[in-house]
Amino acid sequence: MIKKDTGESHTYPVDGPIRTLQDVENYIPPDPLKPGRYDSIERAVKEHSGKKALVLHLNDVFSIPSRLMPFETFLIKVFEEPEIIKALVKMSVDINLEMAKEAVKRGIKIVYTGDDFAYNSGPIISPPKFREIFYPELKRVVAGYKELGLLVIKHTDGDIMPILDMIIDSGFDCLDPIDPIAGMDLQQVKTDYGSRICLKGNVDCAKTLSFDTEKETIEETKDCLDKAMPGGGYILSSSNSIHSAVKPQNYLAMLDTLKKFGKY
């Protein structure tokens, strides 16, 4: 796989080995049982178990298939050769479930799938195609995680409203981050889905935490708490991550506000 350095902790994949169904059949994915693969998990469990929530980042149905070829090729294959994408999605689910089994043996209780399904303007894949190609395996991977006793957090940026019912119906325990930059309305999602799924988010890390004042950060944090705390089932966090542009003082202001007002 060819990746581009972004200057952040994550690189950006630009090309991979898959073009044809024969490529899929010949592809040998990483070994989920490779010695040493879970060393970092074992260290984290040893150091933090019983003190902090340990959340393992795995994948579901989108990130791995879309990174095994140029992204524009992936989008074309969704429509012209969906059997290639379906095979890659199944492979992704199979491998992630094997890794989840090993993680559970080592003490992990929560997983977080980081596959983004949408742009700010809407889903990357149309709802009918998402339902046809990705939804069946999304249900399978979530069910597999939960059969292992795991709690499962779903992360996806973007405007996911057109496919949100499918995401919720897949059985996730928590939805992150209710992306405000994409126009996602925390109050609406809480009202419509708060009885079915825990919500996580969504203090704006693109603007508020990065460029606004501490006072504005406090106000936005309190607003998120006011909207999503009632009835329980809410985890306050940023709207994506704590990246390199976030002001440390704003991050601390968010945490201090949470400690002061985020109690039942």
Rosetta blueprint (number, residue, H / E / L):
1 M L
2 I E
3 K E
4 K E
5 D L
6 T L
7 G L
8 E L
9 S L
10 H L
11 T L
12 Y E
13 P E
14 V E
15 D E
16 G L
17 P L
18 I L
19 R L
20 T L
21 L H
22 Q H
23 D H
24 V H
25 E H
26 N H
27 Y L
28 I L
29 P L
30 P L
31 D L
32 P L
33 L L
34 K L
35 P L
36 G L
37 R L
38 Y L
39 D H
40 S H
41 I H
42 E H
43 R H
44 A H
45 V H
46 K H
47 E H
48 H H
49 S L
50 G L
51 K L
52 K L
53 A L
54 L L
55 V E
56 L E
57 H E
58 L E
59 N L
60 D L
61 V L
62 F L
63 S H
64 I H
65 P H
66 S H
67 R H
68 L L
69 M L
70 P L
71 F H
72 E H
73 T H
74 F H
75 L H
76 I H
77 K H
78 V H
79 F H
80 E H
81 E L
82 P H
83 E H
84 I H
85 I H
86 K H
87 A H
88 L H
89 V H
90 K H
91 M H
92 S H
93 V H
94 D H
95 I H
96 N H
97 L H
98 E H
99 M H
100 A H
101 K H
102 E H
103 A H
104 V H
105 K H
106 R L
107 G L
108 I L
109 K L
110 I E
111 V E
112 Y E
113 T E
114 G L
115 D L
116 D L
117 F L
118 A E
119 Y E
120 N L
121 S L
122 G E
123 P E
124 I L
125 I L
126 S L
127 P H
128 P H
129 K H
130 F H
131 R H
132 E H
133 I H
134 F H
135 Y H
136 P H
137 E H
138 L H
139 K H
140 R H
141 V H
142 V H
143 A H
144 G H
145 Y H
146 K H
147 E H
148 L L
149 G L
150 L L
151 L E
152 V E
153 I E
154 K E
155 H E
156 T L
157 D L
158 G L
159 D L
160 I L
161 M H
162 P H
163 I H
164 L H
165 D H
166 M H
167 I H
168 I H
169 D H
170 S L
171 G L
172 F L
173 D L
174 C E
175 L E
176 D E
177 P L
178 I L
179 D L
180 P H
181 I H
182 A H
183 G L
184 M L
185 D L
186 L H
187 Q H
188 Q H
189 V H
190 K H
191 T H
192 D H
193 Y H
194 G L
195 S L
196 R L
197 I L
198 C E
199 L E
200 K E
201 G E
202 N E
203 V E
204 D L
205 C L
206 A L
207 K L
208 T H
209 L H
210 S H
211 F H
212 D L
213 T L
214 E H
215 K H
216 E H
217 T H
218 I H
219 E H
220 E H
221 T H
222 K H
223 D H
224 C H
225 L H
226 D H
227 K H
228 A H
229 M L
230 P L
231 G L
232 G L
233 G L
234 Y E
235 I E
236 L E
237 S E
238 S E
239 S L
240 N L
241 S L
242 I L
243 H L
244 S L
245 A L
246 V L
247 K L
248 P H
249 Q H
250 N H
251 Y H
252 L H
253 A H
254 M H
255 L H
256 D H
257 T H
258 L H
259 K H
260 K H
261 F H
262 G L
263 K L
264 Y L
